[in-house]
Amino acid sequence: MLARKSLKTQFIITFVLILTLSLAATAVTYLAALRAFSLLQYKRIYTANHFERQVPQLEETIRQLGAAVLADDAILARLIPSEGFTYQVVDGYGGFLYGTETENIIGSSEELYTRINTTISHEGKFVRVIPLFSGRSLQGAVALVYKLTPYIPRAQDRLWLIPLGYLVILSPFIFIVVFTYIFARRFAKSIGEPVNMLIEASHKVQVQDLDFTIDYQADNELGRLCRAFDEMKEALKKSLLAQWQAQQQHQEIVAALAHDLKTPFTIIQSYAQALLGTADHGSKAQKYLQVIADNARRGGQLVQEMLYAAELEVSQPSIPTGFDLPAFLKDKLEVYRGMGEEKNIYVQLESAPEEELSSVRLDQGKLGRI
């Protein structure tokens, strides 16, 4: 299959196919055009030498008429066909007398003598110079002008035959453009399939989705690129898996350690508080017990923070939701006021209006830990 070959081979084969098919299609088109031309010849299309073949008969008639045509322009008007021919009558000095060809062809008597009985080329046309004698004296000449090109006599046929002729002439270039477009699309499709796979795979890697395979088997540059990308993905998957496992083990160790430390700190704090109630006021024992209780409480708080940190690492980010923030603040105010009364501290709440606080979206659980 062409799409599985190397890019260089694909390009060469595509180029050869474009040229081969273009040449074949052009050959078929030219053969069909020749066949159509042979069928239309002398019916709708005259050959290039159609008017040239009429020249000998016209020349013979003009020679027989001789100098009589110099004075009567109606003779040649009736004799020479209006389609395909123009003519010009000159006197013995090469001067223009009359005719349908107005451009100067013969300018002097010397030029007239050198050009009689010859066919010359004049501005893309052919001119047959026919002498006019009166006896043996040269009185003038008729310049019969025609072209050697195919001729379409009917105007309605020209509307489609002429564009068709140009289309046939330009057919090689048209076929090259058409086949180039067709094979370029196929070539782009063969390249686009693995490229799109790689783009999709890169997007999956970006979101850490490594459970996929690139199913493109080809012994070419793109196939090797896809296999290399797949191997890179597998290596990355193993690396991330090892990293995730190590991180999970670390989190489990931290959580277990924090949990194990929380119990002894709680016990120490409880016993210290109990002993404080029985110790003499102002004694060293009470002082030492207070230090033990304070540090046990501080240690418990540190353990609680360790548990909270471990929880943050393993938990998914929470989505803020709407809740009654004014009621939450009032509850907290009562708690802080109770704590402040023991030390003669008055706590007061200052906040924005309740209608503004009602639209706040927060994580209530995390806010409660502050």
Phi, psi and omega in degrees: 000136186298323184294339182269355180277171181294157182298322179297315179296318178300317181295316181295314181297318179298317180297316180295318179297320179299313181294316183297311181293325178295316179295318180296315180295323178295318179298316178297319180296316180294320178296318178295322179293319178296320178296317179295322179296320179294328179285326183271351183297134181068002175250304178242342182230132173263142180291168184297329182263018182300314182281329179296327180289341178274347185298314182303318181293318178296320180297318180297318180294318181295322179297321179293323179290325176065218186290355181296333182284348181291327185261344184236102182286345181289336182297308181289330178298325178279329187279314188271127179298143180284336179268123174091347182230145162230162183213164179213131180253128180236157178274188184293346178259005181085009180280142182289132177253303178194175177142168179274347175261109187270342180287142183289121181256316180242124187255348183205169179292324178298316179295326178296315182293329181280341186252351180295145181063025177232162174246120183243163176258133183217107176053050176081003179241167177249139184234124174257118183265114184252121182285151176242117183250149168238100191072238176254008183262130178282117183260341182169198181202160174245123176263110182265118188251134179206171179239153175257070178221152176301146185230134178249109187289326186269132183295322181292331177286330179295332184297331181243334181286321180293311175300325179295322178296316177297323179296320178294318180296320182273001185302323178302316181291323179296316180294322178298316180296316183295311182291328176297318179296316182296310184286332176294321177295318178295319180295318179295324179294319180295328177278324185294328182300304179292327179296317177296323176298317180293321179296315179296320179295320179296324177295322178293320178297325181298325179262016176063032173259100185253011179268071178205164175226149177265105185270076177221108183250109178205141180268061177218188184298318181290324177296317178294323178296317179295319179294320178296320178295320180295319178295320177297321179297318180295318178296319178294322179297316178296318180296314180293323179296317178296321179294318179295320179295317179296320179294320179295319177298319178298316180296319180295321179295316180297316180295318180294318180296317179296320180293321180292327181282333184296319183297309179296324178296321179295318180295315180300315181296320181295314180292324179295319178295322179293319180290329178298328180288339182257346183282152178292141181292128178087358180281163178295326180298317178296322179296315180294320179296324179294320177297317179297316181296317180296315181290326176295320178295319179294319177297321177297322178295320178297319177297320179297322177293323176297317178297320180294319178295318178296323178295322178295324182290324185267340185271155176279150178301132181279153181264122179301139180231162178280139176208175185278090182292318178303318179295321178298316180293324179294321177296317179295324180298318179296321179296313183291327177294320178297320178290327182284332181297328180295334181244019178059043178245130180260127181253132181231142181258126174238122183212172176289167178303150184298328181293333176281325181286340184291341181265006182282137177243118183218169172271105186296324181296314180290325178295326180290341180279349182289000000 
